[in-house]
Amino acid sequence: MEGISRRRFLGLTVAAAAATIVRPARAGAADTLRVAVVGTRVRGIVHAGNFAGQHGCMVTTICDVDESVIGPAMRTVQNAQGKPPRFEPDLRRVMDDRSIDIVTIALPNHWHALAALWAMQAGKDVYLEKPISHNVAEGRLLVQAARKLGRICQAGMQCRSHPGMRQAIDYVRSGKLGHVKLARGLCYKWRPAIGRVEQEPKSPGWYDLWCGPAPDRPMHRRQLHYDWHWQWDYGNGELGNQGVHQLDLARWGLGRTSAPRAVTTIGGRLGPLDDGETPNTSLTCFDYGDCEILFEVRGLPTAAFEKTKIGVIYYGSDAMLVCSSYTGGTVLDHKGHVIQRFDEPGDHYGNFIDAVRSRRAEALNADIEEGHQSSLLVHLGNISYRLAGDTPWAPPKTVLSDSSSQEAITRMLEHLHRDGVTPERLRAGPRLEFDVASERFARADANAFLSRTYRQGFALPQV
């Protein structure tokens, strides 16, 4: 980027950048690839550990606006490589560094797309955490940019690289379960209330950059880090946090490579009142016509279902498959007898590096298009919920009328009753028809959620 100012660089469009980018010289099988890890809390530490001194990589840079959280990632890299990486608080400086070949992104969701686009503009390949986008339009733009710029972009859906999981999915798609019309995703994961802030805490000096493309609103939560998941400006709720992994598996097993024709969500933020906005209890139906995905979120204490709390269940006419781990699953007959087990871990990071060296995006187990299709499910489910309004919910059969949905609603209400939680704050979102080709709804109010307004200096580039 020598001779080009930062302002000029950030103003470049993806199309203009495509004409000037030179792919990294260190792309051969024996060459060291230089990696920058951007975002260093939970997933960022995992990134650091899986690239530092492995797969022919060297982590040269750790980037986070909050210097107080970088210690574990810095130590992880130094212990693996015997040499500490440099620290950089501003991700824009990472993009300016021509020596960096790969950028891994473990930032809050609202930063995912913009950071990945900047990295690809700068000629770098990208490992991008899930969900790959904060809204539908961002996801499609990422796919277009990766294709136009010839970049390798892997979505952080690591289940797709585990041999055990690939064998389990092959079992479903081979027809050995019989006819499969339903995949049920579960995220029964207790999340404590995040509390309520009566007086806005003072924001740190780096808060403006932390907000980035999101509105620079006061920090209305006690804990800056992680609890952003439960506020719409930054996160996508439990569907986009844990649930996107199981949605990805459900879609993969059913062989769905594009969006559903309609979506409906019933849900609410139940239990103690707090500053969270996203639902902690919900049921979403993704209607594909000849099959469906039902997804259940329970953020309050609950018992397991089919002996699992986080997983996917594929219901076939002859048997069912329960994937309750990240590495495989168990095939059961309708009496509960085990037919076959799959359980073998893999290496998602190694798969990414192999594709970087070969320059073959088709070698990726979770190419950015796959990441977009699964993240899109997150956004569709959330949009239906957000259009529910303030009308109190009652259980009309017209909302989700099929027997599987009604059974799930009944279990949800029983679960709330056992927890002593009344369902008055549940809301029923509308059934939203979705056009797969245009990736738009039939309703204008729903289309308003497909993108967002971006702050000056943080707008998405055009393709």
N, C-alpha and C positions, 0 to 999 in steps of 0.2 A: 504493500500500500504506500510505498515511498512516493512523495510528490503529490499525494492525494490527501486533503484534509479530512478530519473525522466528519465534519458536516457534509462534505462532498460525498464521502463514502456512504454515510447513512442515507443519503438522498438517492443513491443509485437504485434503479429498479432491477429486478431479477433478470429481466430480458437484456438490459444493457450490460450487466455483470457477466452474462454468459459469453459475451464476445471477447472478454479480456482475461478470464480466469485461466490460469495454467495449473493443471493438476499437480499435486505434490510429487516431487522427484523421488521421495522415499516410499515408493509403492511396490518395490520388488519383494520377492519372497524372503530375502535375507536381510533387508534393510530395517532399521529401527524406526518405528512410527512414534511420533511425538504427540502426546495426548494432553489436553486440558480438561479438567473436571470442573464444571460450572454448577454450583450448588452443592453444599458439603454436609448437609445433615443426613438423615437416615439413608436415602438411596445413594447420595453422593459418596458416602463412605464405602458403600458396596462397590460403586464404580471404581473408586480409587484402588480397592483391594483386588479387583479383577483385571485391571489394566497395568498396574505398577509391576514392572519386571516380568510380565507374562505376555504370551502371544507375540513376542518380539516388539513390545511396546515399552515406552518410558513416559511416565507422567511427569511432565515438566512444569505444569502450572495448576495451582488450586485457586479457584475463584469463588468468592462469596462477598456480598456487601457487608456482612456482619463478621468482623474479624474474631469475635468472641467464640464462634462455633467451629472454627476451622481446625482446631487442635487434633481431634481424632483422625481426620483425613490426612493431615500433614504427617502425623506419626505413622499412619498406615503406609504411606508412600515411602517414607524414609526407611522404615523397617524392611520393606520389600526390596528397595533399590540401593540402600546404603547411602543415599544422597537425597537431601530434602528438595522438594519442588519450590519454585518461587510462588509467592502469594500475590494475587492481583484482585483488588476489590471491585473493579469495574469491568464487566464482561465485554464492553466495547474495546477495551485494550487487548483482550484475548483475540478478538476478531482481527485486530490490526497486526497481530504477530504472525508474520509469514512463515515462521519456523514450525508452527503448530499444524499438524496434519488432521487431527481428529478432535472434535469437541463432544464431550458427553454432557448431557443436560439433565439435571435433577433439581430444577428450580420449581417454585410454586406453579400451578397449572396455567395461570394467566400469562406467564412468561414463555411457556413451552414453544409456541409457534414462532414468535418473533425472534427468540434466541436462535432457533434452528434455521430460520430463514437468513439471518445475518451470517451465521456460520457457513451456510452453503454458498451465499454470495461471495464470501471471502475465500472460497475454494477448499473448504474443509468438509470432511465426511462427518456424519452425526449419528451418535447413539442417543435417542430421545426417550425419556421416561414417559410412562402412561399417565393419564390419557395424553395423546400427542397434541391435543388442542384444547382450547377453552370453549370453542364453539364450532359449529359445522363448517362455516366458511374458511376458518383457519386450516382445518384439516385438508380440505380440497386444495387450498393454495400450497400447502406443503408438498402434496403429491405432485402437483404441476411443477413446482420449483425443482424438486429432486430429479424429475425426468428431463426438464429443459437444461439443467446445469450438469447433468450426468453425475450427480453426487450419490453416494451410498448412504442411505438413511434407515437405520434399524429402530423399530419401535420396541420399547422395553417390556415386551410380553414374553418373558423367559420360558413360560410353559411350552411354547412352540419348539424349543430346542431340546427338550427332554425326550430321549428315545422311548421311554415308558409311556409318556403322554401321546406321542405320535402313534405308537402301536395301539393305544386305547382308542384314539380317534379313528384310525384305520378300521378297527373292529366295528365301530358304529357305522361307518360309511360303507363297509363291505356288505351290509345287510344281515349280519349274523345276529343282531338283536331283533330282527324282523322289521316291520314297518315302524318307523319312529316319527311321531307327529308332535311330540312335546319334549322340550329340554327345560328343566327347571334349574335356575341358578339361585344359590343361597349365599347370603352374607349375614350371618347371625353373629355379630361382633359388637360386644358391649362398648359403648362410647359414653363416658361420663359427660354431664353437662359442662359447658365451658364457662359458666358463670355470667354475671351481668355487671356491666361497667356503668356506674352512676356518673363518674366524672372521667372524661377522656384522658388517658395517660399521655404523657409527653412523648412525641414520636422521636426516634433517634435521627441523627443528622443524615443518615443514608436512606431514610424511609422513602424519599422521593424516587430514588433509583429502584428501591424494592418494589414500589407500586408500578413503575414502568408504564406499560400500556393501559393499566387499570386506572380508574379515577383516584386522585390523590385525596381521599377522604381521611378524616381523623381515624386513628387506630382504635376502632370500637370493639375491642376484646382484650382480655387480660393478658393473653399470651400471644405475642406476635407470630411466633413460629408454630407450625402445624395446625393450629385452630383455624387458620385461613381456609382449610378444607370445607368448613361448614358455613362460609359466607360467599354469596353468589359473585361478588366482584372478583374473587380470586380463585375459588375452588368450584368443584362440581358435585359436592356431597359424597355420600358413600358409593353411589353408582360409579363415580369417577375416581374414587380412591381405591378401595379393595374390589368393588364390583366389576370394574372393567376387565379384570383378569378372567372372571367367570363368564362374563358376557362374551369375551373373545372365544373361550372354549365352547360355549353353547353354539355360537354362530359357526365355528369351525366344524364341530361335530355334525351339525345339520347340513353342512355344505352350502351355506348361504354366503355369497360373495358380494352382495349388495344390501341395501337397506330394506326394512320391512315395508309393507304397504300401509300400515297404520300402527299407532301406539296409543296406549291409555295407561295412566298412572293414578293410583289411589294412595294417599299417604299423608303424613303430618309430622311435625316436630312435637313429640309427646314427652310426657314426664315433666321435670322441673323446667320452668321458663328460663331461658338463657339468651345470649346474644347470637346464637346460631340461627341460620335462616334455612338451611337445607333440611329435608325430612330425615328423621332417624328411624322411621317406620314407613315402609311402602311396599306396594305390589305393582309391578309394571308388566303389561302384556304387550309383546311385540308380535304383530300378526303378519305372517308371511303368506297367508292364503292356504297353502297345503300343510303348514306346520306353524308352531308358535314357540316363543320363548317366554316363560314366566320368570320374573325375577323378584325375589323376596329380600327385603332389607329389614333387619331388626337390630336396632342399636340399643335396645333395653335388654336386661338379662332374660335369657330364654333357653329352653332345652333344645337339643339337637333334633334334626329331622332326618330320617333314614340314616341315623348314626353319624351325621355330619352337620357341621355348622357353616363351613365355608367350602363350597364345591358346586358341582353340576351333576344333575341326574338326567340321564337320557332314558326315556320310557319307550321300549320297543314292544311289539306285539308278542315276541317270544321270550324276551329277557330285558334286563335293564343294566345300565352301566352307571356306577357311582364314582365320580372323580372327586375325591375328598382330599387330595394332595396335589402338589404342583408337579409331581413327577409321574403320575399314572392314575390308575383306577381299578375298580373291581367289578367284574361281570357277575350278576346274580340272576338266578331263575326267579320265577314269580312266587316261589316258596321261600326265597331267601337263601338258597344254597349257592355257595361260591362255584362258579364255572371256571373263571380264569382271573388272574391278577396281572397287572402291569405296573412296574415301579422301577424306573431307571433314570437317574439324573443325567443332565447334559450340560452343555457349555454355550450359552447364548452369546457371550462376549467373543468366544473363539469363532463362532459362526459369522459374527459381524466382521472380525478382522480378516477372515478368509475371503469374504466378499470385497472388502476394501482392497486387498492385495490383487485379487483377480479382476476387479472392476466390473463384477457381474452382479447387478442388483437382484437378478432372479435367483441367486444363490442364498439370499437372505431367508431365514425362517420366519421373520416378522417384518417384511418390507413395509415401508411407510403407508402403502395402500391398505394393507391389512390393519395397521394401526388406526388409520382413518375410519375404516368401516366399523371397527369395534368401539372406537371413541364416539362415533356418530350415534350409536345406540344409547350411550350415556346421555348425550345432549337431547335426543328425542324424548327419552323418558323424563328428563328434567323439565323440558318445555311443557309437556302435558301437565305435569304437577304445578308448574308456575302459572298456568292458565286456569287453575281450579278456582281462584278467587277466594272470597271469604264465606261462601255459602256453606253452612254446616253439612257434613256428609251423613247420608243415610244409606243403608245397603240396598239400593234398587238393583234388580237383576239385569236391568238394561245397561248398566255400566260395563260390567264384565259378565257376560251371560253364560259362557260355557261352563261345563261341570268342573273342570280343573281349576278355573279361576274362582268359582264359588267355593270350592273346597279350601283353596288357599285363603280366601277372605274369612271363612269360618274359623280356620286355625289361627289367623292373625287376631281376630277378636277374642278368641279363647286365651291366647297368649297375653293380650293386654289385660284381660280380666284377672288372670293369675297374678299379674304384676300390680294389680290394684290401680290400673291406669284407665281412665274413661276415654272413649274414642271421640269425644266431641270435637277435638281439633283435627280429626281426619278430614281430608278434602278429596273429592273425586274430580280429577282432571278430565277434560273432554277427550273423546276419541279423535285423534288427528290423522287424517289421510295424508300420505306422503308420496310425492312423485319421485321415483327412484332415479330417473334419468336426469332431472334438473336439480335434485336434492333440495326441493322446496315443498312447502305445505300448500294445501288448498286454501288455508286461512291466512289473511294478512297479519292478524295479531300473533300468530305462531311464527310467521316468517321474520317478525321483528327480533326474535331471539336467535336467528341464525348467525348473526354477527354482533358486533358491539361498536360503540364510539371509542376511538383511540385518542389518547392524549398527544398533543403536539410533540414531535421528536420520537414518538414510539408507534407511529402508524405502520401498518403492514405494507411492504412494497408490492407493486403490481407485477403480475407475470405476463 
